[in-house]
């Protein structure tokens, strides 16, 4: 199964969300059989996670970390592979620290967040992964701290605004629900706007491909529906605005025609009167245009300028 399209989306998505908070590095090496997106993140300062627009994602990004997002449920082999790579990183960091006469404790080491659509109880139990509900929500399982690994089971995350940006990386109903929540955010929400723009650019690049699998197509459909619904909202708002502008233009035409009928033309002085007359209803401005003299109109409305 080809999942490079999902991996590309994950890396661009996380890079776009996390870039304002620090330095982001994507793997950049994605083959046709790749089934995960990998991002390294280094915060540029303390992140105030309370009420942060990225919610749980901002909390995860409080310290140096690696985020690996898998498209499918994983097994022991994938976790062991992650652990092997992480231990290699730890060894390198400790060597560098030792050369500088320093000693690193566990909290100085980066944490690996393994993000999966779901995780079996056998897998979690086998690695001793536990919930830490005092500080973290359901769906996040921590291996013994010496390993610095956490598994995020997307389907177990609570359906809240805090978890939205992770649930958009889920599958099936989980992702569809998250996509609908994304669209429901206020149009002026900057993160909403940025994510929809990312979805649009990613969709354009993917739709030119011919080797899409059913899973690729499902992902495209879920995310495209969100983009199209948001687009429809924007168009409707634009239509309503256009209607209002059209009504205003028609009223202006009526006022100018009435003035032309009375005075032959609308010169610069009368043009200023037009703006004032447009603040009135048709029932109010029509008799004024037909009954008042030019001098009376100018005197009446120029006094309000």
ZADO-1210 file (C-alpha; in nm, 4 decimals, padded with zeros to 6 digits):
<atoms>
<atom x="00.0000" y="00.0000" z="00.0000" code="UNK" pos="1"/>
<atom x="00.1324" y="00.3421" z="-00.0940" code="UNK" pos="2"/>
<atom x="00.1098" y="00.6013" z="00.1807" code="UNK" pos="3"/>
<atom x="00.3632" y="00.8603" z="00.0692" code="UNK" pos="4"/>
<atom x="00.0813" y="01.1087" z="00.0075" code="UNK" pos="5"/>
<atom x="-00.0316" y="01.0819" z="00.3696" code="UNK" pos="6"/>
<atom x="00.3279" y="01.1153" z="00.4901" code="UNK" pos="7"/>
<atom x="00.3775" y="01.4295" z="00.2829" code="UNK" pos="8"/>
<atom x="00.0589" y="01.5782" z="00.4220" code="UNK" pos="9"/>
<atom x="00.1600" y="01.4988" z="00.7823" code="UNK" pos="10"/>
<atom x="00.5004" y="01.6608" z="00.7475" code="UNK" pos="11"/>
<atom x="00.3682" y="01.9764" z="00.5793" code="UNK" pos="12"/>
<atom x="00.0782" y="01.9934" z="00.8255" code="UNK" pos="13"/>
<atom x="00.2925" y="01.9679" z="01.1398" code="UNK" pos="14"/>
<atom x="00.5592" y="02.1974" z="00.9970" code="UNK" pos="15"/>
<atom x="00.2955" y="02.4609" z="00.9241" code="UNK" pos="16"/>
<atom x="00.1415" y="02.4389" z="01.2719" code="UNK" pos="17"/>
<atom x="00.4625" y="02.4208" z="01.4733" code="UNK" pos="18"/>
<atom x="00.6846" y="02.6670" z="01.2839" code="UNK" pos="19"/>
<atom x="00.5603" y="02.9706" z="01.4813" code="UNK" pos="20"/>
<atom x="00.6651" y="02.7959" z="01.8046" code="UNK" pos="21"/>
<atom x="01.0187" y="02.6923" z="01.7151" code="UNK" pos="22"/>
<atom x="01.2451" y="02.5112" z="01.4705" code="UNK" pos="23"/>
<atom x="01.0932" y="02.2269" z="01.2681" code="UNK" pos="24"/>
<atom x="01.2782" y="01.9661" z="01.0653" code="UNK" pos="25"/>
<atom x="01.0962" y="01.7147" z="00.8465" code="UNK" pos="26"/>
<atom x="01.2481" y="01.3854" z="00.7373" code="UNK" pos="27"/>
<atom x="01.2307" y="01.4790" z="00.3702" code="UNK" pos="28"/>
<atom x="01.2886" y="01.1143" z="00.2794" code="UNK" pos="29"/>
<atom x="00.9594" y="00.9560" z="00.1764" code="UNK" pos="30"/>
<atom x="00.9425" y="00.6476" z="-00.0421" code="UNK" pos="31"/>
<atom x="00.6447" y="00.4893" z="-00.2114" code="UNK" pos="32"/>
<atom x="00.6035" y="00.2474" z="00.0791" code="UNK" pos="33"/>
<atom x="00.6414" y="00.5062" z="00.3564" code="UNK" pos="34"/>
<atom x="00.3556" y="00.4882" z="00.6054" code="UNK" pos="35"/>
<atom x="00.4508" y="00.7644" z="00.8463" code="UNK" pos="36"/>
<atom x="00.5480" y="01.1278" z="00.8625" code="UNK" pos="37"/>
<atom x="00.8414" y="01.2275" z="01.0838" code="UNK" pos="38"/>
<atom x="00.8986" y="01.5722" z="01.2336" code="UNK" pos="39"/>
<atom x="01.1674" y="01.6978" z="01.4731" code="UNK" pos="40"/>
<atom x="01.0767" y="02.0020" z="01.6811" code="UNK" pos="41"/>
<atom x="01.2869" y="02.2368" z="01.8958" code="UNK" pos="42"/>
<atom x="01.0904" y="02.5105" z="02.0790" code="UNK" pos="43"/>
<atom x="01.2341" y="02.8620" z="02.0682" code="UNK" pos="44"/>
<atom x="01.1158" y="02.9453" z="02.4187" code="UNK" pos="45"/>
<atom x="00.8634" y="02.8609" z="02.6864" code="UNK" pos="46"/>
<atom x="00.5245" y="02.7855" z="02.5328" code="UNK" pos="47"/>
<atom x="00.2267" y="02.9042" z="02.7351" code="UNK" pos="48"/>
<atom x="00.0013" y="02.6063" z="02.6763" code="UNK" pos="49"/>
<atom x="-00.3022" y="02.7320" z="02.8673" code="UNK" pos="50"/>
<atom x="-00.5666" y="02.8324" z="02.6124" code="UNK" pos="51"/>
<atom x="-00.3134" y="02.8023" z="02.3306" code="UNK" pos="52"/>
<atom x="-00.4856" y="02.7660" z="01.9946" code="UNK" pos="53"/>
<atom x="-00.2946" y="02.4422" z="01.9250" code="UNK" pos="54"/>
<atom x="-00.4145" y="02.2817" z="02.2486" code="UNK" pos="55"/>
<atom x="-00.2624" y="01.9385" z="02.3036" code="UNK" pos="56"/>
<atom x="-00.0147" y="01.9850" z="02.0191" code="UNK" pos="57"/>
<atom x="00.1308" y="02.2909" z="02.1946" code="UNK" pos="58"/>
<atom x="00.1641" y="02.0899" z="02.5152" code="UNK" pos="59"/>
<atom x="00.3513" y="01.8144" z="02.3310" code="UNK" pos="60"/>
<atom x="00.5830" y="02.0791" z="02.1820" code="UNK" pos="61"/>
<atom x="00.6939" y="02.2245" z="02.5160" code="UNK" pos="62"/>
<atom x="01.0364" y="02.0614" z="02.4824" code="UNK" pos="63"/>
<atom x="01.2612" y="01.9067" z="02.2172" code="UNK" pos="64"/>
<atom x="01.0795" y="01.6154" z="02.0603" code="UNK" pos="65"/>
<atom x="01.0312" y="01.3905" z="01.7625" code="UNK" pos="66"/>
<atom x="00.6789" y="01.3241" z="01.6345" code="UNK" pos="67"/>
<atom x="00.6194" y="01.0178" z="01.4183" code="UNK" pos="68"/>
<atom x="00.2679" y="00.9855" z="01.2790" code="UNK" pos="69"/>
<atom x="00.1628" y="00.6466" z="01.1441" code="UNK" pos="70"/>
<atom x="-00.1252" y="00.5973" z="00.9063" code="UNK" pos="71"/>
<atom x="-00.2013" y="00.2470" z="01.0313" code="UNK" pos="72"/>
<atom x="-00.2035" y="00.0666" z="01.3631" code="UNK" pos="73"/>
<atom x="00.1494" y="-00.0479" z="01.4483" code="UNK" pos="74"/>
<atom x="00.2959" y="-00.3492" z="01.6278" code="UNK" pos="75"/>
<atom x="00.5912" y="-00.4319" z="01.8492" code="UNK" pos="76"/>
<atom x="00.8377" y="-00.4246" z="01.5579" code="UNK" pos="77"/>
<atom x="00.7674" y="-00.0567" z="01.4799" code="UNK" pos="78"/>
<atom x="00.7922" y="00.0455" z="01.8469" code="UNK" pos="79"/>
<atom x="01.1217" y="-00.1421" z="01.8859" code="UNK" pos="80"/>
<atom x="01.2532" y="00.0325" z="01.5738" code="UNK" pos="81"/>
<atom x="01.1576" y="00.3694" z="01.7213" code="UNK" pos="82"/>
<atom x="01.3206" y="00.2772" z="02.0511" code="UNK" pos="83"/>
<atom x="01.6397" y="00.1695" z="01.8765" code="UNK" pos="84"/>
<atom x="01.6702" y="00.5008" z="01.6921" code="UNK" pos="85"/>
<atom x="01.5910" y="00.7001" z="02.0050" code="UNK" pos="86"/>
<atom x="01.8534" y="00.5198" z="02.2137" code="UNK" pos="87"/>
<atom x="02.1067" y="00.5968" z="01.9414" code="UNK" pos="88"/>
<atom x="02.0151" y="00.9662" z="01.9677" code="UNK" pos="89"/>
<atom x="02.0513" y="00.9519" z="02.3461" code="UNK" pos="90"/>
<atom x="02.3964" y="00.7979" z="02.3111" code="UNK" pos="91"/>
<atom x="02.5075" y="01.0755" z="02.0756" code="UNK" pos="92"/>
<atom x="02.3721" y="01.3499" z="02.3025" code="UNK" pos="93"/>
<atom x="02.5375" y="01.1988" z="02.6093" code="UNK" pos="94"/>
<atom x="02.8714" y="01.1751" z="02.4285" code="UNK" pos="95"/>
<atom x="02.8517" y="01.5419" z="02.3292" code="UNK" pos="96"/>
<atom x="02.7580" y="01.6411" z="02.6839" code="UNK" pos="97"/>
<atom x="03.0408" y="01.4346" z="02.8299" code="UNK" pos="98"/>
<atom x="03.2906" y="01.5996" z="02.5959" code="UNK" pos="99"/>
<atom x="03.1758" y="01.9355" z="02.7349" code="UNK" pos="100"/>
<atom x="03.1991" y="01.8147" z="03.0937" code="UNK" pos="101"/>
<atom x="02.8224" y="01.8006" z="03.1377" code="UNK" pos="102"/>
<atom x="02.5797" y="01.5324" z="03.2489" code="UNK" pos="103"/>
<atom x="02.2301" y="01.4963" z="03.1036" code="UNK" pos="104"/>
<atom x="01.9372" y="01.3763" z="03.3086" code="UNK" pos="105"/>
<atom x="01.6230" y="01.2203" z="03.1641" code="UNK" pos="106"/>
<atom x="01.4414" y="01.5516" z="03.1297" code="UNK" pos="107"/>
<atom x="01.7205" y="01.6895" z="02.9111" code="UNK" pos="108"/>
<atom x="01.6596" y="01.4202" z="02.6504" code="UNK" pos="109"/>
<atom x="01.4021" y="01.4644" z="02.3718" code="UNK" pos="110"/>
<atom x="01.0793" y="01.2668" z="02.3880" code="UNK" pos="111"/>
<atom x="00.9445" y="01.0630" z="02.0996" code="UNK" pos="112"/>
<atom x="00.5711" y="01.0885" z="02.0390" code="UNK" pos="113"/>
<atom x="00.4381" y="00.7963" z="01.8369" code="UNK" pos="114"/>
<atom x="00.1015" y="00.9018" z="01.6948" code="UNK" pos="115"/>
<atom x="-00.1207" y="00.6192" z="01.5680" code="UNK" pos="116"/>
<atom x="-00.4884" y="00.5923" z="01.4627" code="UNK" pos="117"/>
<atom x="-00.5357" y="00.3270" z="01.7325" code="UNK" pos="118"/>
<atom x="-00.3256" y="00.1123" z="01.9656" code="UNK" pos="119"/>
<atom x="-00.4056" y="-00.2390" z="02.0899" code="UNK" pos="120"/>
<atom x="-00.4106" y="-00.3123" z="02.4615" code="UNK" pos="121"/>
<atom x="-00.1623" y="-00.5960" z="02.4050" code="UNK" pos="122"/>
<atom x="00.0870" y="-00.3513" z="02.2522" code="UNK" pos="123"/>
<atom x="00.0466" y="-00.0988" z="02.5321" code="UNK" pos="124"/>
<atom x="00.0682" y="-00.3642" z="02.8024" code="UNK" pos="125"/>
<atom x="00.3720" y="-00.5273" z="02.6416" code="UNK" pos="126"/>
<atom x="00.5750" y="-00.2051" z="02.6637" code="UNK" pos="127"/>
<atom x="00.4415" y="-00.1052" z="03.0045" code="UNK" pos="128"/>
<atom x="00.2671" y="00.2021" z="02.8648" code="UNK" pos="129"/>
<atom x="00.0461" y="00.3809" z="03.1168" code="UNK" pos="130"/>
<atom x="-00.1926" y="00.6744" z="03.1226" code="UNK" pos="131"/>
<atom x="-00.0927" y="00.9821" z="03.3246" code="UNK" pos="132"/>
<atom x="-00.4339" y="01.1353" z="03.3831" code="UNK" pos="133"/>
<atom x="-00.3015" y="01.3805" z="03.6427" code="UNK" pos="134"/>
<atom x="-00.1333" y="01.5805" z="03.3680" code="UNK" pos="135"/>
<atom x="-00.2486" y="01.4355" z="03.0368" code="UNK" pos="136"/>
<atom x="-00.5743" y="01.3368" z="02.8739" code="UNK" pos="137"/>
<atom x="-00.6975" y="00.9893" z="02.7861" code="UNK" pos="138"/>
<atom x="-00.5453" y="00.8347" z="02.4748" code="UNK" pos="139"/>
<atom x="-00.1860" y="00.9250" z="02.5664" code="UNK" pos="140"/>
<atom x="00.0243" y="00.6385" z="02.7031" code="UNK" pos="141"/>
<atom x="00.3732" y="00.6804" z="02.8464" code="UNK" pos="142"/>
<atom x="00.6349" y="00.4082" z="02.8417" code="UNK" pos="143"/>
<atom x="00.8639" y="00.3980" z="03.1490" code="UNK" pos="144"/>
<atom x="01.0315" y="00.7401" z="03.1647" code="UNK" pos="145"/>
<atom x="01.3775" y="00.6007" z="03.0962" code="UNK" pos="146"/>
<atom x="01.2661" y="00.5375" z="02.7364" code="UNK" pos="147"/>
<atom x="01.1201" y="00.8886" z="02.6797" code="UNK" pos="148"/>
<atom x="00.8471" y="00.7550" z="02.4524" code="UNK" pos="149"/>
<atom x="00.4732" y="00.8238" z="02.4500" code="UNK" pos="150"/>
<atom x="00.2080" y="00.6652" z="02.2280" code="UNK" pos="151"/>
<atom x="-00.0854" y="00.8820" z="02.1199" code="UNK" pos="152"/>
<atom x="-00.3878" y="00.6704" z="02.0242" code="UNK" pos="153"/>
<atom x="-00.5923" y="00.9198" z="01.8218" code="UNK" pos="154"/>
<atom x="-00.9204" y="00.7280" z="01.8427" code="UNK" pos="155"/>
<atom x="-00.9079" y="00.7431" z="02.2239" code="UNK" pos="156"/>
<atom x="-00.8569" y="01.1192" z="02.2487" code="UNK" pos="157"/>
<atom x="-01.1563" y="01.3117" z="02.3866" code="UNK" pos="158"/>
<atom x="-01.3519" y="01.5081" z="02.1273" code="UNK" pos="159"/>
<atom x="-01.2551" y="01.8589" z="02.2399" code="UNK" pos="160"/>
<atom x="-01.0981" y="02.1652" z="02.0832" code="UNK" pos="161"/>
<atom x="-00.7747" y="02.0756" z="02.2655" code="UNK" pos="162"/>
<atom x="-00.7304" y="01.7550" z="02.0647" code="UNK" pos="163"/>
<atom x="-00.8587" y="01.8771" z="01.7264" code="UNK" pos="164"/>
<atom x="-00.5206" y="01.9128" z="01.5560" code="UNK" pos="165"/>
<atom x="-00.4258" y="01.5544" z="01.6443" code="UNK" pos="166"/>
<atom x="-00.7657" y="01.4093" z="01.5500" code="UNK" pos="167"/>
<atom x="-00.7320" y="01.5569" z="01.2003" code="UNK" pos="168"/>
<atom x="-00.4525" y="01.3009" z="01.1565" code="UNK" pos="169"/>
<atom x="-00.6842" y="01.0111" z="01.2424" code="UNK" pos="170"/>
<atom x="-00.8799" y="00.7868" z="01.0115" code="UNK" pos="171"/>
<atom x="-01.2392" y="00.7286" z="00.9091" code="UNK" pos="172"/>
<atom x="-01.5071" y="00.8736" z="01.1369" code="UNK" pos="173"/>
<atom x="-01.2486" y="01.0285" z="01.3690" code="UNK" pos="174"/>
<atom x="-01.0992" y="01.2354" z="01.0894" code="UNK" pos="175"/>
<atom x="-01.4392" y="01.3215" z="00.9404" code="UNK" pos="176"/>
<atom x="-01.5581" y="01.4513" z="01.2787" code="UNK" pos="177"/>
<atom x="-01.2406" y="01.6571" z="01.3213" code="UNK" pos="178"/>
<atom x="-01.2758" y="01.7985" z="00.9696" code="UNK" pos="179"/>
<atom x="-01.6299" y="01.9162" z="01.0465" code="UNK" pos="180"/>
<atom x="-01.5035" y="02.0834" z="01.3653" code="UNK" pos="181"/>
<atom x="-01.2310" y="02.2553" z="01.1651" code="UNK" pos="182"/>
<atom x="-01.4875" y="02.4036" z="00.9276" code="UNK" pos="183"/>
<atom x="-01.7054" y="02.5128" z="01.2211" code="UNK" pos="184"/>
<atom x="-01.4279" y="02.7310" z="01.3636" code="UNK" pos="185"/>
<atom x="-01.4772" y="03.1067" z="01.3087" code="UNK" pos="186"/>
<atom x="-01.3588" y="03.2128" z="00.9601" code="UNK" pos="187"/>
<atom x="-01.1227" y="03.4650" z="01.1198" code="UNK" pos="188"/>
<atom x="-00.9432" y="03.1860" z="01.3116" code="UNK" pos="189"/>
<atom x="-00.5850" y="03.2036" z="01.1805" code="UNK" pos="190"/>
<atom x="-00.5019" y="02.8360" z="01.2389" code="UNK" pos="191"/>
<atom x="-00.8218" y="02.7298" z="01.0579" code="UNK" pos="192"/>
<atom x="-00.7270" y="02.9459" z="00.7630" code="UNK" pos="193"/>
<atom x="-00.3701" y="02.8135" z="00.7510" code="UNK" pos="194"/>
<atom x="-00.4754" y="02.4480" z="00.7749" code="UNK" pos="195"/>
<atom x="-00.7360" y="02.4847" z="00.5003" code="UNK" pos="196"/>
<atom x="-00.4736" y="02.6489" z="00.2808" code="UNK" pos="197"/>
<atom x="-00.2375" y="02.3573" z="00.3475" code="UNK" pos="198"/>
<atom x="-00.5138" y="02.1114" z="00.2610" code="UNK" pos="199"/>
<atom x="-00.5797" y="02.2986" z="-00.0634" code="UNK" pos="200"/>
<atom x="-00.2125" y="02.2998" z="-00.1726" code="UNK" pos="201"/>
<atom x="-00.1662" y="01.9353" z="-00.0753" code="UNK" pos="202"/>
<atom x="-00.4822" y="01.8305" z="-00.2584" code="UNK" pos="203"/>
<atom x="-00.3713" y="02.0043" z="-00.5789" code="UNK" pos="204"/>
<atom x="-00.0366" y="01.8199" z="-00.5736" code="UNK" pos="205"/>
<atom x="-00.1958" y="01.4831" z="-00.4979" code="UNK" pos="206"/>
<atom x="-00.4775" y="01.4985" z="-00.7537" code="UNK" pos="207"/>
<atom x="-00.2233" y="01.4897" z="-01.0358" code="UNK" pos="208"/>
<atom x="-00.1087" y="01.1431" z="-00.9250" code="UNK" pos="209"/>
<atom x="-00.2403" y="00.8251" z="-01.0844" code="UNK" pos="210"/>
<atom x="-00.1294" y="00.5609" z="-00.8324" code="UNK" pos="211"/>
<atom x="-00.3708" y="00.6490" z="-00.5526" code="UNK" pos="212"/>
<atom x="-00.4870" y="00.3656" z="-00.3289" code="UNK" pos="213"/>
<atom x="-00.8294" y="00.3441" z="-00.1641" code="UNK" pos="214"/>
<atom x="-00.6744" y="00.4769" z="00.1568" code="UNK" pos="215"/>
<atom x="-00.5203" y="00.7691" z="-00.0311" code="UNK" pos="216"/>
<atom x="-00.8596" y="00.8449" z="-00.1819" code="UNK" pos="217"/>
<atom x="-01.0286" y="00.8245" z="00.1596" code="UNK" pos="218"/>
<atom x="-00.7829" y="01.0755" z="00.3015" code="UNK" pos="219"/>
<atom x="-00.8309" y="01.3093" z="00.0066" code="UNK" pos="220"/>
<atom x="-01.2097" y="01.2848" z="00.0371" code="UNK" pos="221"/>
<atom x="-01.2152" y="01.3554" z="00.4127" code="UNK" pos="222"/>
<atom x="-00.9894" y="01.6578" z="00.3896" code="UNK" pos="223"/>
<atom x="-01.1305" y="01.7880" z="00.0616" code="UNK" pos="224"/>
<atom x="-01.4847" y="01.7892" z="00.2025" code="UNK" pos="225"/>
<atom x="-01.3616" y="02.0155" z="00.4806" code="UNK" pos="226"/>
<atom x="-01.1976" y="02.2497" z="00.2316" code="UNK" pos="227"/>
<atom x="-01.4978" y="02.2572" z="-00.0012" code="UNK" pos="228"/>
<atom x="-01.7429" y="02.3216" z="00.2823" code="UNK" pos="229"/>
<atom x="-01.5306" y="02.6086" z="00.4089" code="UNK" pos="230"/>
<atom x="-01.5022" y="02.7366" z="00.0531" code="UNK" pos="231"/>
<atom x="-01.8801" y="02.7228" z="00.0135" code="UNK" pos="232"/>
<atom x="-01.9197" y="02.9271" z="00.3311" code="UNK" pos="233"/>
<atom x="-01.6785" y="03.1869" z="00.1998" code="UNK" pos="234"/>
<atom x="-01.8593" y="03.2021" z="-00.1334" code="UNK" pos="235"/>
<atom x="-02.1951" y="03.2414" z="00.0398" code="UNK" pos="236"/>
<atom x="-02.0576" y="03.5227" z="00.2518" code="UNK" pos="237"/>
<atom x="-01.9214" y="03.6801" z="-00.0636" code="UNK" pos="238"/>
<atom x="-02.2601" y="03.6439" z="-00.2359" code="UNK" pos="239"/>
<atom x="-02.4353" y="03.8107" z="00.0555" code="UNK" pos="240"/>
<atom x="-02.1831" y="04.0906" z="00.0543" code="UNK" pos="241"/>
<atom x="-02.2237" y="04.1217" z="-00.3216" code="UNK" pos="242"/>
<atom x="-02.6022" y="04.1433" z="-00.2873" code="UNK" pos="243"/>
<atom x="-02.5669" y="04.4202" z="-00.0320" code="UNK" pos="244"/>
<atom x="-02.3273" y="04.6053" z="-00.2591" code="UNK" pos="245"/>
<atom x="-02.5666" y="04.5564" z="-00.5500" code="UNK" pos="246"/>
<atom x="-02.8607" y="04.6994" z="-00.3538" code="UNK" pos="247"/>
<atom x="-02.6514" y="04.9980" z="-00.2520" code="UNK" pos="248"/>
<atom x="-02.5464" y="05.0557" z="-00.6125" code="UNK" pos="249"/>
<atom x="-02.9077" y="05.0418" z="-00.7298" code="UNK" pos="250"/>
<atom x="-03.0096" y="05.2977" z="-00.4655" code="UNK" pos="251"/>
<atom x="-02.7271" y="05.5258" z="-00.5742" code="UNK" pos="252"/>
<atom x="-02.8487" y="05.4997" z="-00.9344" code="UNK" pos="253"/>
<atom x="-03.2021" y="05.5911" z="-00.8294" code="UNK" pos="254"/>
<atom x="-03.0850" y="05.8964" z="-00.6344" code="UNK" pos="255"/>
<atom x="-02.8620" y="06.0175" z="-00.9174" code="UNK" pos="256"/>
<atom x="-03.1431" y="05.9712" z="-01.1719" code="UNK" pos="257"/>
<atom x="-03.3811" y="06.1737" z="-00.9549" code="UNK" pos="258"/>
<atom x="-03.1272" y="06.4549" z="-00.9263" code="UNK" pos="259"/>
<atom x="-03.0563" y="06.4457" z="-01.3009" code="UNK" pos="260"/>
<atom x="-03.4320" y="06.4660" z="-01.3661" code="UNK" pos="261"/>
<atom x="-03.4556" y="06.7761" z="-01.1462" code="UNK" pos="262"/>
<atom x="-03.1322" y="06.9565" z="-01.2261" code="UNK" pos="263"/>
<atom x="-03.0072" y="06.8136" z="-01.5564" code="UNK" pos="264"/>
<atom x="-02.6808" y="06.6693" z="-01.4194" code="UNK" pos="265"/>
<atom x="-02.5003" y="06.5697" z="-01.0993" code="UNK" pos="266"/>
<atom x="-02.1992" y="06.7925" z="-01.0512" code="UNK" pos="267"/>
<atom x="-01.9389" y="06.7793" z="-00.7728" code="UNK" pos="268"/>
<atom x="-02.1584" y="06.9621" z="-00.5212" code="UNK" pos="269"/>
<atom x="-02.4573" y="06.7379" z="-00.5824" code="UNK" pos="270"/>
<atom x="-02.2350" y="06.4280" z="-00.5665" code="UNK" pos="271"/>
<atom x="-02.1651" y="06.5113" z="-00.2025" code="UNK" pos="272"/>
<atom x="-02.5383" y="06.5363" z="-00.1441" code="UNK" pos="273"/>
<atom x="-02.5835" y="06.1891" z="-00.2959" code="UNK" pos="274"/>
<atom x="-02.3725" y="06.0326" z="-00.0192" code="UNK" pos="275"/>
<atom x="-02.5945" y="06.1920" z="00.2445" code="UNK" pos="276"/>
<atom x="-02.9178" y="06.0920" z="00.0688" code="UNK" pos="277"/>
<atom x="-02.8027" y="05.7282" z="00.0581" code="UNK" pos="278"/>
<atom x="-02.8141" y="05.7204" z="00.4374" code="UNK" pos="279"/>
<atom x="-03.1941" y="05.7614" z="00.4097" code="UNK" pos="280"/>
<atom x="-03.4605" y="05.5146" z="00.3045" code="UNK" pos="281"/>
<atom x="-03.6161" y="05.5428" z="-00.0447" code="UNK" pos="282"/>
<atom x="-03.9358" y="05.6728" z="00.1177" code="UNK" pos="283"/>
<atom x="-03.7321" y="05.9525" z="00.2741" code="UNK" pos="284"/>
<atom x="-03.4971" y="06.0556" z="-00.0061" code="UNK" pos="285"/>
<atom x="-03.7478" y="06.0436" z="-00.2969" code="UNK" pos="286"/>
<atom x="-03.9666" y="06.3408" z="-00.1909" code="UNK" pos="287"/>
<atom x="-03.6575" y="06.5435" z="-00.0971" code="UNK" pos="288"/>
<atom x="-03.5093" y="06.4981" z="-00.4443" code="UNK" pos="289"/>
<atom x="-03.8368" y="06.5900" z="-00.6131" code="UNK" pos="290"/>
<atom x="-03.9435" y="06.8837" z="-00.3972" code="UNK" pos="291"/>
<atom x="-03.6381" y="07.0661" z="-00.2611" code="UNK" pos="292"/>
<atom x="-03.4521" y="07.3166" z="-00.4743" code="UNK" pos="293"/>
<atom x="-03.0852" y="07.2777" z="-00.5455" code="UNK" pos="294"/>
<atom x="-03.0038" y="07.5482" z="-00.2911" code="UNK" pos="295"/>
<atom x="-03.2191" y="07.3856" z="-00.0245" code="UNK" pos="296"/>
<atom x="-03.0610" y="07.0426" z="-00.0849" code="UNK" pos="297"/>
<atom x="-02.7096" y="07.1843" z="-00.0626" code="UNK" pos="298"/>
<atom x="-02.7914" y="07.3865" z="00.2462" code="UNK" pos="299"/>
<atom x="-02.9643" y="07.0971" z="00.4218" code="UNK" pos="300"/>
<atom x="-02.7033" y="06.8275" z="00.3617" code="UNK" pos="301"/>
<atom x="-02.3851" y="07.0353" z="00.3487" code="UNK" pos="302"/>
<atom x="-02.4632" y="07.1406" z="00.7036" code="UNK" pos="303"/>
<atom x="-02.4216" y="06.7750" z="00.8064" code="UNK" pos="304"/>
<atom x="-02.0831" y="06.7279" z="00.6378" code="UNK" pos="305"/>
</atoms>
